[in-house]
Amino acid sequence: MLSNGFTTPSSLSVKDLPWQIRWEKDKCSLCGRCAAVCPVHTLELGVFRKRLVSTPDLSQPTPDSPPATVYQTYQGIRQKTDPAYACVGCATCSLVCPNDCIMPFRTDETDKFRFHVNRGGQARNRGGRRNAPDAAQGGLLDQIKFPRISMLTDPALDAGRHEFELRSLLGRILPPEESLKFFHEQGWTPPVREIYPLMIGGMSFGALSPNMWEGIQMGVSYLNEEMGMPVRICTGEGGCPPRLLRSRFLKYVILQIASGYFGWDEIIHALPHMKEDPCAVEIKYGQGAKPGDGGLLMWYKVNKLIAAIRGVPAGVSLPSPPTHQTKYSIEEAVAKMIQSMYMAWGFRVPVYPKISGTSTALAVLNNLTRNPYAGALAIDGEDGGTGAAYAVSMDHMGHPIASNLRDCYLNLVKLGRQNEIPLIAGGGAGKNGKLAANAAALIMLGASVVQTGKYIMQAAAGCVGSEADRCNICNIGLCPKGITSQDSRIYRRLDPEKVAERVVDVYLSFDTELKKIVAPLGRSTSLPIGMSDALAINDKAAAERLDIDYVV
Amino acid sequence: MCRLFALTSEEPQSPMMAVRALDVMREGHDGSGVGLFLSDLGGPLGEMKGAPILSGIFSNEGMKRLDQFMIGIGFMTKYKMSIKIPKSPPPGVPKRDVYLIRAYEYPETWEGLSQEELDYRLLMTRLQLRQMGEEGGDMIIYSFWPDVIMLKELGDPLTVAEYLQLDRKELQARVIMAQGRQNTNYAINLYACHPFFLQGIASMTNGENTAFVPIREFLSSRGFPGYMGYQSDSEVFTHILHFTLHRLGLGIEAYKHIITPLQDEDLKGHPQEGLLKTLKQSCRRLIIDGPNCVIGCLPDKSLFMVQDRKKLRPGVVGGRPGLYAFSSEICGLDATIPQRNKNEDFQPMHLDTALVDSERLEVKICSQMDSLPLPH
């Protein structure tokens, strides 16, 4: 802009943007890779004109003396400031730069960009996470400590050499008296699965790229079949590739049905051909990242394959309704839906609902305790991630998982039904990279199983998302790592075999860390669900709220 | 650490026999308290098998309230054992007014009640008295049950036993359980002292129950008034046994399957895989994580010993027909029954339940890998 020109309301300078690109002219080889790879096309070729002022030798002026002012040009890159092309900080430019001469930096103040990302009246839409940068404080789960160390009255165990049985149960567990009665009468008892307590939460085929999905599935299969770890993965709402439905690997998969019923036509048609029952069916009523809002797969990502599996036309956005349209009351319709899903697999597969964290969770739970078919309750806290959602939903809606889970568990204790309806907690576990500690805290607060999604994307595939609003373009299918893209030119960057290896790495190291937590507590024979006497926090209000010890 | 000693004998024995064994093992406990459970009684109390016996500690004020309460229900004193104690207690032992052991006649209105109802009312009477005592601070109630005497006090076991003159005929019993050491995990409280008792079932434990809180939460939410207290993490072992026998209708052989279920690979070949898997899943909340050695007495006067899965606590069973003892350490056993075939001493491991029934002819060992006898 010229100094006497004019501005539009959305004329921003580089300083106003959340991410600013520093580029070093001296090191740049002008190879152009950064501009080619930038997912949001923020980099463009820049031709810069530069004036050099030199002082001629005035003592002996000759007609050949060079002019005092010389204009030169040089080439480089320029950062666009149009909000539509603002840098997202993914740093793929740095990744490809042969000379390390380019890198985005976060602005040192609150950006102005946020006031202009609603052009055309479109509220901001993104993928990723809540972007609550409380990593410095550690987040609530990170603040929880495990102070009950076995010392001289009972020996601490050797995490490396002792035997551990850290397994959990998924499915409705009857009270002992009833379960014995049914056993003797050879009556029907609800199906129960013995699973590893860390489950990969629902990330759909569609939200994730084919390579990412395949990689995770391969990793999970390897963990089950080679490492003896019964790890389970939820499909999310988007169906399941037909070949997987007809394979023996289906038993490691939890099929999710949500309000759009995407993919269920394919699943129902595959029923007669299934060699194995799925592990379970998750009925999604809510998601922690965008509670009260339905799933969303934006048109960018609905290619032919996705459209075929979901049974929809290609190239249209797929918003699921916020609620199942047939549901008008939990007493009747939800119970019926749970039963119908049981019926589809001859009452051999546990069915459980998933809700987003909410202050009404107790009402749902109380109802489920009276429904003998409800196989679990999954609660997804506000720190959960998503492939696409309105930023306002992600940033402001929802309930933190810790207190929601704790209330539910203590309520079950009051009813004498703790662990009969396993609580599955998700949404924020491993948010700051401390997955095992967070998961152990959730288990001791009362969770039978912990769900994680973002952590797997970050650790197994190199997702660059952070709590500082970095990247977060999963929604438009331009994921620079190919994790959430449906464009084969992008997702071919991701090698499924390497993803599978990393999934295995993640689980093995998680297992070691979990043992390193439970062994000093003297626990090995069973997963310490609800062992709240092992927990403490140095925040008095939080301690009181969670009914755990306060330590300073 | 606690030290435990239990014996079962054809001939009634003095409780001193067990207390002396504790004294032999004194290196292993800090002498901060002693608890005794006596059953299959000899002496005059043994002759009134059906009469419920109240055991506890009372202040003079508490005695008045007790009499008032019991008369109100219709209980008549049948036999009273008085312990005349010296005026000043030895160091470390609090001064008490009355150590009470008293047998009652059932109220007339209770005649014709079913055994189950009778058992329930005895329990409720004990709990009411306990509550009164907690409110007034004037009574501590240990048991109220036929053919059972319990005594617990702070102080060194041998000193306490001599002070209370336990070596007397009225206290002789065929089954004796003794534990040395007050519970040190929580506040000093006689209700935290082993053995624990509930409706004919008693147990005492060595070690720390790391899964205490979830187990306590499960038991407290069963809606059974007897599942209360929990001043000690070991009290749950008595209640889990009660739950196994009374609520699940299973035998002692199933107890290990509840507290330390078999691991999956072992379950696979087991003749009752289905049943055990059902038990493992539905009783998961009762799985203990040890390290614990549990010695207990069943309503039929059998004594047993089990270890947790880790088997990190000592425990040995040995003796000869007619006299067997369960001891934390072999030196306790040696001191009590030196004339025995030591080759037959048995230290239960992570799968075993060692049992001596009231015939007292042998130590029966059942392994979790064996078929589980089921009641018909």
Chai-1 contact restraints between the chains, C-beta under 6 A:
chainA,res_idxA,chainB,res_idxB,connection_type,confidence,min_distance_angstrom,max_distance_angstrom,comment,restraint_id
A,T153,B,E208,contact,1.0,0.0,6.0,A-B,restraint_1
A,D154,B,E208,contact,1.0,0.0,6.0,A-B,restraint_2
A,D154,B,P291,contact,1.0,0.0,6.0,A-B,restraint_3
A,E165,B,Q263,contact,1.0,0.0,6.0,A-B,restraint_4
A,L169,B,Q281,contact,1.0,0.0,6.0,A-B,restraint_5
A,I173,B,Q281,contact,1.0,0.0,6.0,A-B,restraint_6
A,I173,B,S282,contact,1.0,0.0,6.0,A-B,restraint_7
A,L174,B,S282,contact,1.0,0.0,6.0,A-B,restraint_8
A,P176,B,L248,contact,1.0,0.0,6.0,A-B,restraint_9
A,P176,B,S282,contact,1.0,0.0,6.0,A-B,restraint_10
A,P176,B,C283,contact,1.0,0.0,6.0,A-B,restraint_11
A,E177,B,R247,contact,1.0,0.0,6.0,A-B,restraint_12
A,S179,B,T278,contact,1.0,0.0,6.0,A-B,restraint_13
A,S179,B,S282,contact,1.0,0.0,6.0,A-B,restraint_14
A,L180,B,L248,contact,1.0,0.0,6.0,A-B,restraint_15
A,F183,B,L275,contact,1.0,0.0,6.0,A-B,restraint_16
A,F183,B,T278,contact,1.0,0.0,6.0,A-B,restraint_17
A,V192,B,Q281,contact,1.0,0.0,6.0,A-B,restraint_18
A,V413,B,E217,contact,1.0,0.0,6.0,A-B,restraint_19
A,V413,B,S221,contact,1.0,0.0,6.0,A-B,restraint_20
A,G416,B,S221,contact,1.0,0.0,6.0,A-B,restraint_21
A,N419,B,R285,contact,1.0,0.0,6.0,A-B,restraint_22
A,G522,B,T210,contact,1.0,0.0,6.0,A-B,restraint_23
A,R523,B,T210,contact,1.0,0.0,6.0,A-B,restraint_24
A,R523,B,D289,contact,1.0,0.0,6.0,A-B,restraint_25
A,T525,B,I287,contact,1.0,0.0,6.0,A-B,restraint_26
A,T525,B,D289,contact,1.0,0.0,6.0,A-B,restraint_27
A,T525,B,R309,contact,1.0,0.0,6.0,A-B,restraint_28
A,S526,B,I287,contact,1.0,0.0,6.0,A-B,restraint_29
A,G530,B,P214,contact,1.0,0.0,6.0,A-B,restraint_30
A,M531,B,V213,contact,1.0,0.0,6.0,A-B,restraint_31
A,M531,B,P214,contact,1.0,0.0,6.0,A-B,restraint_32
A,D533,B,V213,contact,1.0,0.0,6.0,A-B,restraint_33
